[in-house]
Amino acid sequence: PAAVSTPQPVSAVNPPAAAAAAMPGVAAAPAAVEAPVLAPGEVPYGLEDVKGKMVPLPDTDGWGIMGLDESLNAHRGHLGYRWDMYKKWRWEIDENEGGLEKFSRGYETYGFTETEEGIWYREWAPAARAASLIGEFNGWNTGSDPMLKNEYGVFEVFLPNNADGSRAIPHNSKVKIHLQTEAGEWVDRIPAWITVATQEPDAIPFDGVYYAPPEHERYQFKHARPPKPENLRIYEAHVGMSNMEPVINSYADFRDNVLPRIKKLGYNAVQLMAIQEHAFYGSFGYHVTNFFACSSRCGTPDELKSMIDEAHRLGLHMIVDIVHSHASNNVIDGINMFDGSEGMYFREGPQGYHWMWDSRCFNYGSWEVVRYLLSNLRWWVDEYKFDGFRFDGVTSMMYTHHGLQYTFTGDYGEYFGMNTDVEAMVYMMLANDMLKGLFPFCTTIAEDVSGMPALCRPVWEGGSGFDYRMNMAVADMWQDMFKDCVPDDNWGMGHICFTMTNTRYGEETVGYAECHDQALVGDKTIAFWLMDAEMYTGMSSLTETTGTVHRGVALHKMIRLLTFALAGKGYLSFMGNEFGHPEWIDFPRADREERGKFIPGNGNSLDKCRRRWDLADADHLRYHYLMDFDRKMMHLDITYGFIKHGHDYISRKDEGDKLVVFEQGDLVFVFNFHPVQSYQDYKVGCNEAGKYYCVFSSDLPSSGGWDNLKEGTEHFADEGGWHDGRPASFQCYAPSRTVAVYAPARLVDAGIVPGWWKDDWEATLPWGADPNPQYAYLLPGNTAASA
């Protein structure tokens, strides 16, 4: 019988809500969003126990996606086959496992589970002949605790409590499973469901660790999950490299020093990389060895829980980078060749090997593999209270060619044919079905470069169920422009805008100008492309700026805001890129030989594997100016909620003037990319007549500008006489390489103004959702009609 662990009690502590301070000269701020009022004994929002909750099987036909994209009708055969396979999986899980909810709790049966009488250990290893549990607790004696194998290939052993009532395996002691393969060889493996794996100093292999601290030492979550953001502003971060010093940072330091920084910048979500345990630090966390273990380099599971709980107190939505597209081929530390067979967790032959990543590819058609992966998702939500997932390598999952040496042209035959891995597509449908059915607050993001149709449509419609896909073409566009050395006056305004907005109708994207990929050694960040070596010599405001730095600072700001406003309903920035971090990322590595080639290392140095926060915090450096701009950019959305707004319209893409003008929500954005030409009384179209204020300028001195384009200026939009397809228009000043944002006076006069216009600009936002007036533009107490 499966041993089911007892849920640990959760402390029902109501997170404090900051009182809104009165702002001189400005109408009262929106009331802080209060945390839910809890009844005695009630757990905070999002921490409820969902055991027993049924995820109903959709009663639809899966053809809902056709209503958004008629081109899919030509592939009804393929899509119908996929839908039938999905329904078959769902029906069989409901019939044989009691539903998705129970099926996704594999960690309560497999691995180590505790009962009052002792400890069960179970492991699926179908090709193994025999097995025994070994560890420090039994002196690594292979004959002390033999395991029995059932007809499903599951080995199990029960270790009763000691005579004094203590556990047979002490907390924090090392364990492994000793297996006899089909060939008769005896091998030692780290348990596949292990929750902690550590590496001793100067040792090469990792060890599994039995992690079961006493009740009073286990972290108890106190704070509710914040509401799921409608306007997702993601700060992509890596805990290990987040310290200013050349060390591997800890969960505790990230909690105390980095989370407050992220909150102050105005981001509302954190996407954490490299949380799943990975033996090779330099893999950036993408060669996972232990799927249920958090990275021990940064601390203990309880320290990670404390970090996530603090993030929730700050109102931050916590997303974890999940790697289910492949696994490390490491046999000693990982799950590759676990029972001695090639095809236990992975496909056999070439389909089970990713030649570019040198890693193994999962068998998504295997019952126990799907149990393992779905339970892994559930584990991170249940145990650590993560709020969502960014699925890595989705393109690799969806196609038998993994997207390697393949150019996607947009022809639908590329998406629905023999190259499509239908089993992987069905797995993703099951994953989203489980997550959204049990945890409505959960956000799922797909890293896909192919443009697979319906990837971000609900499962019941026949889609894959993701909330967003990464708009990867935008970062590639910027990199291509810099690598090809396109002169500024040859930048194509239409090409830039098309790339930003070339997304599938009804499917949301997360836009980004750059992420961690561009920050790695061998590539260049936008700041590095723009300023190169002068980032080391020309960033002090105590010296005269150079043409290179002036151009670089101006374009860095414009590129980020244009991407933020146009490239999706979500936005992502990698840790440090917001202020133009001057150093690339180079993980510690030794000299090595790979495929017959000598690859030099860096002496295992951590010097380039950190973040120089001191540069951003020094107010005389231009890095500080870039950080100031990024913070204002985030807070502009906090005030007006423009990236989630349904109204967006690009009215001008002028190749001669190098201007881009568009509306997002109630705001009008005016970008002048011309390298030398400024424009007086430039006419721009808008959606409504009346007075406008300039509420945002990239030219402020605090953001590294020249103060030629001032905030607070008034502009009057005339009605009638359409301009650029808009019913009204106003005139404005558009200096070279600047961006200005204009808001209707009805908002500004009501006190809906950017945070830096207020006296409490340095104050931390209250707990809870962004206080932007998305659907009720005027603050409580005003009598003017809502827009």
C-alpha positions in Angstrom: 0.0 0.0 0.0 1.2 3.5 -0.7 2.3 5.5 2.3 0.6 8.9 2.3 2.4 11.6 4.3 0.4 13.8 6.6 0.2 17.5 5.5 2.2 19.8 7.7 0.2 22.6 9.5 0.6 26.0 8.0 0.6 29.2 10.1 -2.2 31.5 9.2 -0.5 34.8 9.5 -2.0 37.8 7.7 0.6 39.7 5.8 0.8 43.3 6.8 -0.6 45.9 4.4 1.1 49.2 4.1 -1.1 52.2 4.7 -1.3 54.5 1.7 0.4 57.8 2.5 -1.2 61.1 1.5 0.6 62.9 -1.3 0.9 66.7 -1.3 -0.7 68.2 -4.3 -1.9 64.9 -5.6 -5.2 63.1 -5.1 -5.3 60.3 -2.6 -3.7 57.1 -3.8 -5.7 54.0 -4.4 -6.4 52.0 -1.2 -3.8 49.3 -0.6 -5.0 45.8 -1.6 -5.5 44.1 1.7 -4.6 40.5 2.3 -7.6 38.2 2.8 -9.1 38.3 6.3 -8.6 34.9 7.7 -10.8 33.0 10.1 -9.1 31.2 13.0 -7.2 28.2 11.7 -7.7 29.1 8.1 -4.7 28.9 5.8 -3.7 31.9 3.6 -4.9 32.1 0.0 -3.2 29.6 -2.3 -1.9 27.4 0.4 -5.1 25.3 0.8 -4.9 21.5 0.6 -6.4 20.4 -2.8 -6.3 16.7 -2.1 -9.4 15.0 -3.4 -10.2 17.9 -5.8 -11.4 16.5 -9.1 -10.1 18.0 -12.4 -13.1 17.3 -14.7 -12.5 15.8 -18.1 -13.5 18.4 -20.7 -16.8 17.6 -22.3 -15.9 19.5 -25.5 -14.8 18.2 -28.9 -11.5 20.0 -29.0 -12.4 22.0 -32.0 -12.7 25.3 -30.2 -9.3 26.4 -31.6 -10.8 26.4 -35.1 -12.8 29.5 -34.2 -9.7 31.6 -33.8 -7.7 30.1 -36.7 -9.5 28.7 -39.7 -6.1 27.4 -41.1 -6.3 24.7 -38.6 -9.2 23.1 -40.4 -6.8 21.7 -42.9 -5.2 19.6 -40.2 -8.3 18.3 -38.4 -7.0 14.7 -38.8 -3.8 15.4 -36.9 -5.5 17.6 -34.3 -8.3 15.1 -33.8 -5.7 12.3 -33.3 -4.0 14.4 -30.7 -7.3 15.2 -28.9 -8.3 11.6 -28.9 -4.9 10.6 -27.4 -5.3 13.3 -24.7 -8.8 12.1 -23.9 -7.6 8.5 -23.7 -4.8 9.5 -21.2 -7.3 11.5 -19.1 -9.8 8.7 -19.1 -7.2 6.0 -18.1 -5.8 8.2 -15.4 -9.3 8.8 -14.0 -10.1 5.1 -14.2 -6.9 3.6 -13.0 -5.4 6.3 -10.7 -8.4 8.1 -9.3 -7.8 11.3 -11.3 -5.1 13.8 -12.1 -5.0 15.1 -8.5 -4.1 11.7 -7.1 -1.9 10.7 -10.0 0.2 13.9 -9.6 1.1 13.0 -6.0 3.6 10.3 -6.9 6.0 11.7 -4.3 3.6 10.5 -1.6 4.2 6.9 -2.8 7.6 6.9 -4.4 10.9 7.9 -2.8 11.0 8.2 1.0 7.7 8.5 2.8 7.1 8.5 6.5 4.4 6.8 8.6 4.1 6.7 12.4 5.7 3.2 12.4 8.7 4.0 10.1 9.9 4.9 6.7 8.9 3.4 3.3 11.3 3.7 0.4 10.0 2.8 -3.1 11.6 3.1 -6.5 10.5 2.2 -10.0 13.3 0.3 -11.7 11.7 -2.2 -14.1 14.9 -3.5 -15.7 16.8 -4.1 -12.4 17.0 -7.7 -11.1 17.5 -6.8 -7.5 18.0 -3.8 -5.2 18.8 -2.7 -1.7 18.9 0.6 0.2 22.3 1.6 1.4 23.6 4.7 3.3 25.3 6.0 6.3 22.4 4.6 8.5 23.4 1.0 7.8 27.1 1.5 7.1 26.6 1.2 3.4 25.9 -2.5 3.9 24.4 -3.8 0.7 22.9 -6.8 2.5 21.2 -5.0 5.3 18.0 -3.7 3.7 17.1 -5.7 0.5 14.1 -4.5 -1.4 11.2 -6.5 -2.9 10.1 -6.0 -6.5 6.4 -6.2 -7.5 4.8 -7.0 -10.8 5.0 -3.3 -11.9 8.7 -3.1 -11.6 8.6 -1.2 -8.3 11.1 -2.0 -5.5 10.2 -1.3 -1.9 11.5 -1.7 1.6 10.1 -0.7 5.0 12.4 0.5 7.8 10.6 0.4 11.2 11.4 2.9 13.8 14.2 2.2 16.3 13.3 0.9 19.7 13.5 4.4 21.2 11.0 5.6 18.6 13.6 7.4 16.5 13.7 7.0 12.7 15.9 4.3 11.2 17.5 6.9 8.9 18.7 10.0 10.6 17.9 13.4 9.2 20.6 14.7 6.8 22.3 11.3 6.3 23.5 10.1 2.9 21.6 7.4 1.1 21.7 5.5 -2.3 20.0 2.6 -3.9 22.2 -0.4 -4.8 20.9 -2.0 -8.0 21.7 -5.1 -10.0 21.2 -4.5 -13.7 19.8 -6.9 -16.3 23.4 -7.6 -17.3 24.3 -8.6 -13.7 26.3 -5.5 -12.9 25.8 -3.9 -9.5 25.5 -0.1 -9.6 24.8 2.6 -7.0 22.3 5.4 -7.8 20.9 8.5 -6.1 17.1 7.8 -5.6 15.2 9.3 -8.5 12.7 11.0 -6.1 15.3 12.4 -3.7 14.6 15.8 -2.3 18.2 16.8 -1.4 21.5 15.9 -3.2 24.8 17.3 -2.0 28.4 17.3 -3.1 31.1 17.1 -0.5 34.0 19.6 -0.8 36.6 18.4 -3.3 34.4 15.4 -4.2 33.2 14.7 -7.7 29.9 12.7 -7.3 26.8 13.9 -5.5 25.1 11.9 -2.7 21.4 11.5 -2.0 20.4 12.9 1.4 17.5 11.8 3.5 16.0 15.2 4.5 13.5 15.0 7.3 14.2 17.7 9.9 12.3 17.7 13.2 8.9 19.3 13.1 10.0 22.4 15.0 12.8 23.0 12.4 10.6 22.8 9.3 9.7 26.2 7.8 6.0 27.0 8.2 4.6 29.3 5.5 3.0 32.4 6.8 2.0 34.5 3.8 -0.6 34.1 1.1 0.2 33.9 -2.5 -0.3 37.3 -4.2 -3.0 37.5 -6.9 -2.0 36.2 -10.3 -0.7 39.2 -12.2 -2.7 40.4 -15.2 0.3 42.5 -16.4 3.2 40.2 -15.9 6.6 42.0 -15.3 9.1 39.3 -14.8 12.6 39.7 -13.2 14.6 36.7 -14.4 17.1 35.7 -11.7 19.7 33.2 -10.8 20.2 32.8 -7.0 23.7 31.5 -7.2 25.2 34.4 -9.2 23.2 37.1 -7.5 25.8 38.2 -5.0 28.0 41.2 -5.6 31.0 39.2 -4.4 32.5 36.3 -6.4 30.7 33.6 -4.3 27.8 31.3 -4.8 25.0 33.2 -3.2 22.4 31.7 -0.8 18.7 31.6 -0.7 18.9 33.6 2.5 20.9 36.4 1.0 18.7 36.5 -2.1 15.7 36.8 0.3 17.2 39.6 2.3 19.0 41.6 -0.3 17.8 40.9 -3.8 14.0 40.5 -3.4 13.6 44.0 -1.9 15.6 45.3 -4.9 13.3 43.6 -7.3 10.2 44.9 -5.5 11.5 48.4 -5.5 12.2 48.3 -9.2 8.5 47.5 -9.7 8.6 44.0 -11.1 5.7 41.8 -9.9 7.1 38.4 -10.7 10.4 36.6 -10.3 11.5 33.8 -12.6 14.1 31.7 -10.9 16.6 29.7 -12.9 18.7 26.7 -11.8 16.5 25.7 -8.9 16.3 22.0 -9.8 19.5 20.3 -8.7 22.2 20.1 -11.4 25.6 18.5 -10.8 27.3 20.8 -13.4 27.0 24.4 -12.2 28.0 25.8 -15.5 24.9 24.3 -17.2 23.0 27.3 -15.9 20.6 24.7 -14.3 19.5 23.2 -17.6 21.2 19.8 -17.2 19.1 18.6 -14.3 20.2 15.6 -12.4 17.8 15.5 -9.4 14.3 16.7 -10.4 12.7 16.9 -6.9 15.8 18.4 -5.2 16.5 22.2 -5.0 20.0 23.3 -5.6 22.0 22.5 -2.5 24.7 25.0 -3.5 22.4 27.8 -2.3 21.1 26.3 0.9 18.5 23.9 2.3 14.9 23.3 1.2 13.7 25.2 4.3 15.8 28.2 3.4 14.3 28.2 -0.1 10.8 28.0 1.4 11.6 31.0 3.6 12.8 32.9 0.5 9.6 32.2 -1.4 7.4 33.1 1.6 9.2 36.5 1.8 8.6 37.0 -1.9 4.9 36.4 -1.4 4.9 38.9 1.5 6.3 41.4 -0.9 3.6 40.6 -3.5 5.9 38.8 -5.9 4.6 36.0 -8.1 7.2 33.2 -8.1 7.9 31.3 -11.3 10.4 28.5 -11.5 12.3 27.5 -14.6 11.2 23.8 -15.1 13.3 21.6 -17.4 11.1 18.7 -18.7 12.4 18.9 -22.2 15.5 16.8 -21.4 17.8 15.6 -18.6 21.5 15.4 -17.9 23.1 12.3 -19.4 25.1 12.1 -16.1 24.7 8.4 -15.0 26.4 8.7 -11.6 24.4 11.7 -10.2 21.2 11.7 -12.4 18.5 9.4 -13.6 20.1 8.4 -16.9 20.5 4.6 -17.1 19.0 4.4 -13.6 18.2 0.7 -13.7 20.9 -0.1 -16.3 18.6 0.3 -19.3 18.7 3.1 -21.8 14.9 3.4 -22.1 13.6 3.6 -18.5 12.8 7.4 -18.3 14.0 8.2 -21.8 13.4 7.1 -25.4 15.8 4.5 -26.8 18.0 5.1 -29.8 18.6 8.5 -31.5 15.1 9.8 -30.4 16.3 9.6 -26.8 19.4 11.7 -27.3 19.7 15.4 -27.9 23.0 15.7 -29.8 23.3 19.5 -29.4 22.7 19.5 -25.7 24.4 16.2 -25.1 21.4 15.1 -22.9 18.6 12.6 -22.8 15.0 13.1 -24.0 12.1 11.8 -22.0 9.6 9.2 -23.2 6.4 11.1 -22.9 4.4 8.0 -23.8 5.4 6.1 -20.7 2.9 5.9 -17.9 5.5 6.1 -15.1 7.4 8.9 -16.8 4.3 11.0 -17.1 3.6 10.3 -13.4 7.1 11.3 -12.5 6.9 14.6 -14.5 3.4 15.6 -13.4 4.3 14.9 -9.8 7.4 16.9 -10.2 5.3 20.0 -11.3 2.9 19.4 -8.4 5.9 19.0 -6.0 7.2 22.5 -6.6 3.7 24.1 -6.1 2.7 22.0 -3.1 6.0 21.8 -1.2 7.7 25.1 -2.1 4.6 27.2 -3.0 5.9 28.3 -6.4 3.2 30.1 -8.4 4.0 29.1 -11.9 6.5 27.6 -14.4 8.4 28.7 -17.4 8.8 25.4 -19.4 12.2 25.3 -20.9 12.9 23.9 -24.4 9.3 23.5 -25.5 10.4 23.6 -29.2 12.7 20.7 -28.6 9.8 18.7 -27.0 7.3 19.3 -29.7 9.2 18.0 -32.7 11.1 14.8 -33.4 13.9 16.9 -35.0 14.0 19.1 -31.8 14.1 22.2 -33.9 17.7 21.5 -34.8 19.0 22.6 -38.2 15.4 23.4 -39.1 13.9 26.6 -40.3 10.3 27.3 -39.5 8.6 29.3 -42.3 5.1 29.4 -40.8 3.7 26.7 -43.1 1.2 24.7 -41.0 2.5 21.5 -42.4 5.6 22.1 -40.3 3.5 22.0 -37.1 1.1 19.1 -37.8 2.8 16.2 -39.5 5.2 13.3 -38.9 7.8 15.7 -37.4 5.4 16.5 -34.5 5.9 14.6 -31.3 2.3 14.1 -30.4 3.1 12.3 -27.1 5.0 15.4 -25.9 2.1 17.6 -27.0 -0.3 15.5 -25.0 2.0 15.6 -22.0 1.9 19.4 -22.0 -1.9 19.3 -22.3 -2.0 17.0 -19.2 0.5 19.2 -17.4 -1.5 22.4 -18.0 -4.8 20.5 -17.3 -3.5 19.4 -13.9 -1.9 22.7 -12.9 -4.8 25.0 -13.9 -7.4 22.5 -12.6 -5.8 22.3 -9.1 -4.1 25.7 -8.9 -6.0 28.5 -10.7 -3.3 31.0 -9.6 -0.7 29.1 -11.6 1.1 30.8 -14.6 2.6 28.7 -17.3 5.0 30.0 -20.0 6.3 28.1 -23.0 9.8 28.7 -24.4 8.9 28.2 -28.1 10.6 29.6 -31.1 8.6 27.7 -33.7 5.3 29.5 -33.4 3.2 26.4 -32.8 -0.5 27.4 -33.3 -2.8 27.0 -30.2 0.1 26.5 -27.8 -1.4 29.2 -25.6 -5.1 28.3 -25.9 -7.0 26.4 -23.2 -6.9 22.7 -23.2 -10.7 22.4 -23.4 -10.5 24.2 -26.8 -8.0 21.8 -28.1 -4.9 24.0 -27.3 -1.9 23.1 -25.2 -3.0 25.3 -22.2 -0.1 27.7 -21.7 -0.8 31.3 -20.6 2.1 32.8 -22.5 4.9 31.9 -24.9 8.2 33.7 -25.0 8.4 36.2 -27.9 11.9 35.1 -28.7 12.0 36.7 -32.2 12.4 40.2 -30.6 15.7 39.5 -28.8 17.0 37.8 -31.9 16.0 40.8 -34.0 18.0 43.2 -31.8 21.0 40.9 -31.8 20.9 40.5 -35.6 20.7 44.3 -36.0 23.8 44.8 -33.8 25.7 41.8 -35.3 25.0 43.1 -38.8 26.2 46.6 -37.8 23.0 48.2 -39.2 23.5 52.0 -39.2 21.1 53.9 -37.0 19.6 55.7 -39.9 18.9 52.4 -41.6 16.9 50.9 -38.8 13.5 49.8 -40.2 10.7 51.2 -38.1 8.2 48.9 -39.8 10.5 45.9 -39.5 10.9 46.5 -35.7 7.2 47.0 -35.1 6.3 44.0 -37.2 8.7 41.7 -35.3 7.4 43.0 -32.0 3.7 42.4 -32.8 4.0 39.3 -35.1 2.2 37.0 -32.7 -0.7 34.6 -33.0 -4.2 36.1 -32.5 -5.6 35.2 -29.1 -2.3 33.9 -27.7 -0.4 36.0 -25.3 3.4 36.5 -25.3 6.1 37.6 -22.9 8.3 40.1 -24.7 11.9 40.8 -23.9 14.8 42.7 -25.4 17.3 40.3 -23.9 17.4 37.5 -21.3 20.1 35.4 -19.7 21.2 34.0 -23.1 22.6 37.3 -24.3 24.5 37.8 -21.0 26.5 34.6 -21.3 30.2 34.6 -22.3 30.5 34.4 -26.0 27.5 36.6 -26.6 26.8 40.3 -25.9 24.1 42.2 -24.0 22.5 45.2 -25.7 24.5 47.5 -23.5 27.7 45.8 -24.6 26.8 46.0 -28.2 26.1 49.7 -27.9 29.0 50.8 -25.7 31.5 48.0 -25.7 34.8 48.9 -24.0 33.5 52.4 -23.0 31.3 50.7 -20.5 34.5 50.5 -18.4 35.8 54.0 -19.0 32.9 56.3 -19.9 30.1 55.6 -17.4 31.0 58.2 -14.8 28.8 61.4 -14.8 31.8 63.2 -13.2 33.4 63.2 -16.7 32.1 64.5 -20.0 30.1 61.9 -21.9 31.3 60.5 -25.2 29.3 60.1 -28.3 29.3 56.3 -27.9 28.1 56.4 -24.3 25.5 59.1 -25.1 24.1 57.0 -28.0 24.3 53.8 -25.9 22.4 55.1 -22.9 19.7 56.7 -25.1 19.1 53.6 -27.2 19.3 51.2 -24.3 16.4 53.0 -22.7 14.4 53.3 -25.9 14.9 49.6 -26.9 13.7 48.4 -23.5 10.6 50.6 -23.4 9.6 49.8 -27.0 9.9 46.1 -26.2 8.1 46.5 -22.9 5.1 48.3 -24.5 4.8 46.4 -27.8 6.2 42.9 -27.6 3.6 41.2 -25.5 1.1 41.3 -22.5 4.1 40.3 -20.3 7.7 41.5 -20.1 10.9 39.9 -18.9 14.3 41.3 -18.0 17.3 39.3 -16.8 19.0 40.3 -13.5 21.4 43.2 -14.0 20.5 43.9 -17.6 18.1 46.6 -16.4 21.2 48.8 -15.6 23.4 47.5 -18.5 25.6 45.2 -16.4 29.1 45.6 -17.9 30.4 42.0 -17.5 29.3 38.8 -19.2 28.5 35.7 -17.3 31.2 33.0 -17.1 30.6 30.1 -14.8 33.5 28.6 -13.0 35.1 25.9 -15.2 38.3 23.9 -15.5 40.2 23.0 -18.7 38.6 20.0 -20.3 38.6 17.9 -23.4 35.3 17.4 -25.2 34.8 15.3 -28.3 38.6 15.3 -28.9 38.9 19.1 -28.6 40.7 21.0 -25.8 38.4 23.6 -24.2 40.2 26.1 -21.9 38.5 27.0 -18.6 38.7 30.0 -16.4 40.6 28.5 -13.5 37.2 27.7 -11.8 36.8 31.4 -11.1 33.6 33.0 -9.9 34.7 36.5 -10.7 32.4 36.8 -13.7 29.6 34.8 -12.1 28.1 37.6 -10.0 26.1 40.9 -10.3 27.8 44.2 -9.6 24.9 45.9 -7.7 27.4 48.5 -6.5 27.6 50.0 -10.0 23.8 50.5 -10.2 23.7 51.9 -6.7 26.5 54.5 -7.2 24.4 57.6 -8.1 27.3 59.2 -10.0 27.5 56.4 -12.5 25.4 56.1 -15.6 24.5 52.6 -14.7 22.4 54.2 -12.0 20.7 56.3 -14.6 19.7 53.2 -16.5 18.4 51.5 -13.4 16.4 54.7 -12.6 14.8 54.6 -16.1 13.9 50.9 -15.8 12.3 51.5 -12.4 10.2 54.3 -13.9 9.3 52.2 -16.8 7.9 49.5 -14.5 6.1 52.0 -12.4 4.5 53.6 -15.4 2.7 50.3 -16.0 1.9 50.1 -12.3 0.1 53.4 -12.6 -1.6 52.9 -16.0 -1.7 49.1 -16.6 -1.0 49.6 -20.3 0.6 46.2 -21.2 -2.5 44.3 -20.1 -5.0 46.8 -21.7 -7.0 45.6 -24.6 -6.5 48.7 -26.7 -3.3 49.0 -28.8 -2.8 50.8 -32.1 0.3 51.7 -34.0 -0.5 54.8 -35.9 2.9 55.8 -37.4 6.0 53.9 -38.5 7.9 56.6 -40.3 11.0 55.3 -42.1 12.2 58.8 -43.0 11.6 60.6 -39.7 12.5 57.4 -37.8 9.4 57.8 -35.6 7.1 55.3 -34.1 3.8 56.4 -32.5 1.3 54.1 -30.9 -1.4 53.8 -28.3 -1.4 51.4 -25.4 -4.5 51.7 -23.3 -5.0 55.4 -22.6 -1.4 56.3 -23.3 0.3 57.7 -26.4 3.9 56.7 -27.0 6.2 58.7 -29.2 9.6 57.3 -30.1 12.2 59.3 -32.2 15.0 56.9 -33.2 16.6 59.4 -35.6 20.3 59.8 -34.7 20.4 63.6 -35.2 17.0 65.0 -36.1 14.7 66.5 -33.5 11.2 67.7 -34.4 9.3 70.7 -33.1 5.5 70.6 -33.1 5.4 67.1 -34.5 1.8 66.0 -35.1 0.7 62.7 -33.6 -2.6 60.9 -33.7 -4.5 59.8 -30.6 -7.8 58.1 -29.7 -9.6 61.0 -27.9 -9.7 64.7 -27.9 -8.8 67.0 -25.0 -5.8 67.9 -22.9 -2.8 65.5 -22.5 0.2 65.7 -20.2 3.7 64.3 -20.9 3.9 61.8 -18.0 7.1 60.0 -19.0 10.3 61.2 -20.6 13.5 59.3 -21.3 15.3 62.6 -21.4 15.2 63.4 -17.6 18.7 64.0 -16.1 17.9 61.4 -13.4 17.7 58.9 -16.2 20.8 60.0 -18.1 19.0 62.5 -20.4 19.6 66.1 -21.3 16.3 67.6 -20.0 15.2 68.8 -23.3 12.0 66.8 -23.1 10.3 67.7 -19.9 7.5 65.9 -18.0 4.3 67.7 -17.1 4.0 69.7 -20.3 0.5 70.2 -21.6 -0.7 69.3 -25.1 -4.2 69.8 -26.6 -5.7 67.2 -29.0 -8.1 68.6 -31.6 -11.1 66.5 -32.6 -11.9 66.0 -36.2 -9.5 66.0 -39.2 -8.2 62.5 -38.8 -4.5 62.0 -38.6 -2.7 58.7 -39.2 -6.0 56.9 -38.9 -6.8 58.4 -35.5 -9.8 60.6 -34.7 -7.8 63.3 -32.9 -4.2 64.6 -32.8 -1.9 66.9 -30.9 1.6 68.4 -31.4 4.6 67.6 -29.4 8.4 68.1 -29.2 10.3 64.9 -30.2 14.1 65.3 -29.6 16.5 62.9 -31.2 16.8 59.4 -29.5 14.1 60.0 -27.0 10.7 58.6 -26.0 7.8 60.4 -24.4 4.6 59.1 -23.1 1.4 61.1 -22.9 -1.7 60.6 -20.7 -5.1 62.2 -20.9 -5.6 65.0 -18.4 -8.7 63.3 -17.0 -6.4 60.8 -15.4 -3.6 63.1 -14.3 -6.1 65.6 -12.8 -7.6 62.7 -10.9 -4.2 62.0 -9.3 -3.4 59.0 -11.5 0.2 60.0 -12.1 3.5 58.1 -12.1 5.0 57.2 -8.8 8.0 59.5 -9.1 5.6 62.5 -9.3 4.7 61.8 -5.7 6.4 62.5 -2.4 6.5 58.9 -1.3 8.3 57.7 -4.5 10.9 55.7 -2.4 8.2 53.9 -0.4 7.6 50.2 -1.1 4.3 49.5 -2.7 1.6 47.9 -0.5 1.1 44.1 -0.5 -1.1 42.8 -3.1 -2.0 43.6 -6.7 -0.8 46.7 -8.6 -3.0 49.6 -7.7 -3.5 50.7 -11.3 -7.0 51.9 -12.4 -7.3 49.6 -15.4 -11.1 49.6 -15.6 -12.0 52.4 -13.3 -9.7 55.3 -14.4 -10.8 57.8 -11.7 -9.9 57.2 -8.1 -12.6 56.6 -5.4 -14.2 59.9 -4.4 -14.1 61.5 -7.8 -17.5 62.1 -9.4 -16.3 62.4 -13.0 -17.5 59.7 -15.4 -15.2 56.7 -16.0 -13.9 56.3 -19.5 
